[in-house]
Amino acid sequence: MQNEELEEKVTMMEELIQDFVARMTLVETEMPEFLKTFLQQYKETLDRIASRIETANKRYDDAKIQQQIDEVKKLVATVPKVIGVKNSHHFGVWSKSLIIGLVVCFVVTALSVGTALYLNHQNDRLNDDAYNFWLVKALYPEVSKTIEKKLADDPKSLNEQAEKEMEKQEAITAAQAQAEQADKEQKAAKDNLEKVKSVK
């Protein structure tokens, strides 16, 4: 079986070589004729190019160009060699302290601005809370009196109870937001499903 495959491959190779030899002989016989026709077709163009090259060469005098090159070489030889300069700078005593002072001023200014912004935010929050309590006091005087009485009696336990209630309200609000988001996603999924069904 292997001999048959080898014989088959050998015969294929012989056929390919014979085909290649035939093509090469065709190329060898037709190439000179092609070159002759090519040269006949483009003889005028090649002559024009050759004449232009000759006129371009005649425009420039070789001796004059060589003389100019020699002059440039002499000029370059007379130029002094470049002396390297070290680029290092040392700060003086007063400049070091100036830089340190500027950095310290920048840090202090940044801390001051940050603290001022934080305190302003806290002040706004406290003002909002005070305004809300003022509204409760104006609209519900009994409730505000009860709150003031409990604050006077045991402020710590009232604060703890209020913090627990606030955390509870925040948890309820977050859960409601999550439920609304889930409802929106479910509605969008249903809409997509209906669109896909309607397309088919």
N, C-alpha and C positions, 0 to 999 in steps of 0.2 A: 504494500500500500504506500509506503514511503517512497519507494522507487518510482511509482507512478506519479506521485506528487512532484518529485524532483525532476522527472522527465518533462512533466507539464510545465514546470517553472523554467526549465532550460529552453524549451521550445518557445515559450513566451518571450524570454530574453533574446533569443535569436531573431524573432520577428521584430522586436523593438529595435534591435541593433540594425537590422536590414532597413527598417523604415527610417531610422536616423541617418544612415549612410545615404539613402536616396535623397533625403531632404538636404543634406550637406552638399551633395553634388549639384542639386538644383540651385542652391545658394551660390556655390562657386561659379556656376555658369552664368547666372543672371546678375551677380554683383558688379562685374566690370561694365556690363551694359548699362546698369542703373547709374553707376558713377559717371559714365560718359554723358548720359542724358541730363544728369544733375548739373554737371559742369557746363553743358551747352545752355541750359536754361538760366543759370545764374552767373554766366561769364561776365556780362556787362556790370552786374552789381559788384562782383569781386574786383573787377578792374577799377571801378569808381572808388571802392574802399582802399585799394592799394594806392591809387593816386592821392587820395586825401591823406593817407599816412605819410607818404613821401613829402607832400607840401607841409604837413605839420612838423616833420623832422627838419625841413629846411628853414623854418621860421626861427628856430632856436639854435644859436651857435654853441657848439659843444665847448669850445675854448672859453667863451665868456661865462658859461655856467660853471665850469671848473674853477675859473678865477674867482667867482663869487663864493663858491663853496670854500675855497682856500681862505678868503678874507673872513668868512664867518668862523672858520676854525681858529684863525689867529685871534679874533676878537674873543672867542670863548676861552682861549688859552690865557689871555690877559686878565680875565675876570678872577678876582681872588676867591679862594675857597670859602665855603660857608662855615662859619664858626658856630657850633651848637651852643645854645643858651639854656641854662637850667631854668625851668619854670616852677620855682618853688617860692611860696610866700609864707613868711612867718608873721603871725599877728603880734602886735606890740602888747605891752601890759595893759594899756588903757583900752585897746580894742577888744581884748578878751573880756574884760569886765563889762564893757558896753554890750557885747553880744550876750553875756550871761544875764545882764540886767534886762535886755529886751525880751529874752526868753521867759524870764520870771514875770515880767509885766504881762506878756501874752497869756501865760498860764493863769495868773491871778485874774486877768480880765475875763478869760473863758470861764473860770469857776464862778466869778461874780455874776456873769450873764446867765449861766445855767441855774444858779441858785435863785436869781431874780425871776426867771421864767417858771421855775418850780413853785416858788411862793405865790406868784401871780395866779397860777393854775389852782393852787390850793385855796387862795382867797376867793376866786370865782366860784369854786365848789361850795365853800362855806357861805358865801353870799346867796347862792341858789337855795341852799338848805334853810338859811334864815328867812328868805322870802317865802319859801314853802310853809315854814312854821308860822310866819306872820299871816299867810292866807288861812291856815287852819285856825289860828287864834281869832281871826276876824269872822270866819264863816261858822266855826264850831267852837264857841267859847267854853262850853262844858268840857269838851274833849281836851282843849288846851289847858284848862285848869287842872284836870285829872293828870295830865302829863307833867305839868309843873309841880304838882303835889308829890307825884311818884319820884320825880327828879330830886326834890328836896329830901324825901325820906331815904331812898336807896338808889343813888344814881348808877352804881356799878351793875346791879342786877337789871335795871331798866336798859342800860346800854347793851348788855349781853343779849337781852331779849330782843332789842331792836336789831342788833347785828344778825341774830338768827333769822328773824323775820325778813330782813333784807336779802340774806343769802337764799332763803326759801323763795322769795319773789324773783330773784335773778335766775334761780334754777328753773322755776316755772316758765319764765320768759324764754330762756334758752331752749327748753323742751318744746314750747309752742313754735319757736322759730324752726327747730328741727322738723317738727311735724308738718309745718307749712312747706318746708323745702322738700320733704319726702312726698307730700301730695303733689307738688309741682312736677317732680321727677316722674311720679307714677302717671300723671296726666300726660306728660310729654311722651312717655313710653307707649301709652295707649294710642295717642295721636299717630305716632310713628307706625305702630302696628296696623292701624286702620289705613294709613297711606299705603303701606306695603300690600295689604290685602286688596285695596282698590286698584292698585297698579296691575296686579295679576289678573 
